[in-house]
Amino acid sequence: MFKKILIAIAIIVIGIQFIPVDRTNPPVTKEIEAPSNVLSILKTSCYDCHSNETNWPWYSYVAPVSFLVAGDVNNGRKRVNFSEWDKYDEKKKTKKLEHIIEMVEGGDMPLPNYLIMHSNAKLDPTRIKVLKDWVNVNGDSEGNLRYQHNHNDD
């Protein structure tokens, strides 16, 4: 009986490898403009899920992990896409930047499962401060005042 179960599992694992997973990188329409230090942080910690410049590692080609990776990338791109920054109006850009700070300060981004294989993407307090300072300078003035008022921890 145990041998039959192992054979069935092996057949399923092999079979799901043939289920197609979309791992495309659409064209970049307009990348977010940021100073090089900010862009470096975004590219290291955010771009794999939040841009059209995803690096698809070897494990993104092995099911069932491939389903999870593709799902995270698709969800990330829907929430914010740094490669299609031109598609957001100024108000939406400000909201997205503020939300990014909330997510990284709360430890919700980058995703913990992403950090397992990408420890260099972890955002320490110094990198979070760089992002936060940049957001405070680059959001609209109303958004900055709201953000500083609600999230001032200095």
N, C-alpha and C positions, 0 to 999 in steps of 0.2 A: 504493500500500500504506500509506504513512504517513498519508494522508488517512482511510483506513478505520479505522486504529488510533485516530486522534483522534476520529472520530465514535463509535466504540465506547466510548472513555473518557468522552466527553460524555454518552452515553446512560446509562452506569453511574452517573456522578456525579449526573445528574438523577434517575435511578431510585431511588437510595438515599435521596434526600430524602423519599420517601414512606414509608419504613420508620418506624413510630412509635417514639418514645423517651419513656419515662416521666419527666416533669419535674415531679413533684408535690411539694408540701410538706405532709406529713401534719400533723395538729394537734399543737401543743405540749402535752404532758401535764404536765410539770413541768420548767421550765428550771433549770439548775444555778444555785445561789446562790453569788455571789462578789462581792467588792468591785468598785466601778465601774471601777477601773483594770485589774483582772484581766478582768472581763467585756468591757471594751473590746478588750483584746488577743485574747481568745477570739473575739469577733465579727469582728474584722478579719482574723485569721490562720487561724481554724479553722471557723467556723460554716458557710461555704459547702459544706463536705463533711461536717461532723460535727454537723449540726442539721437540724431541719425548717424552717429559715428560710433556705434556700438562695436566693441571688440568681442567677437564671439569665440570664447575659449573652447577647448576640446570637449569639455563636459556638456557644452550646450548642443552637442551633436549626439548625445547618448540619452535615449529615453529611459526612464521617465523624467530625468532631470531636465532634458531639453524642453519639455512642456512647461516646467516651472520657470525656467530662465526666459523663454519666449513670452510667457504670461507676464512676468515682472517687467520686461522691457516694453511690451505693448501697453501695460497699465501706466508705467512711468512716462512714456511718451504722450499718453493722453492727458496726464495731469500737468506736466510741464515739459516742453521740448526746446532745449537751448539752440537747436538747429533750425527752428522755425519761429524764432523770437519775433520776426516781423509780422506774424499773424495775430499778435496780441495788441490791443489798443493800450494806451498808457495806463489807464486805470487797472486793466487786467494784469499788466506787467508788475505794477506796484503790489497788487494783491498777491501775485505769485511769489514775488521776492519776499514779502512779509511772511507768507506761509512757509517758504523754504527755511527761513530763520527759525520759525516756531518748530519745524520738524527736526532740524539739526540740533537745536538747543534741547529739545525733548529726548534726543537720542533715538528718534524714530527713523532717521535717515543718516547715512545709508542703511539699507535693510540689514539686520543682523545676519541673515543667511548669506548675503553678498560678502560681508566682512570675513566669513569663514575662509574664503579663497582669495580675498583681496584685502589683507590686513592693512596695506598702505593707504586704503581709502578711508580708514577711520579718521574722524574729525576730532582733533584734540581742541581744548579751549582756545589756543592761539589761533588755529585756523578758523574756528567758529567766529572769533572776534574779527578777523580779517573780513569774513563774509558779512558780518553784521555791520561793521563800519562802512563797507562798500554799499550795502543796501540803504543805510541811513543817508548816504550822500547822493545816491542815484534814484531814489524814489521821488515822487512828486512831493512838494512841500506839505500838502495836507496829509499825505500818507506818512511822511517822516514824522510829523508832529504826533499823529495818532500812534505810530509805532513806538516812538520814544516815550510817550506818555504811558502807554500800556505795558511796555516791556523794559523800562529803565531799570538796570541793575547796577549801575555805577555808583 
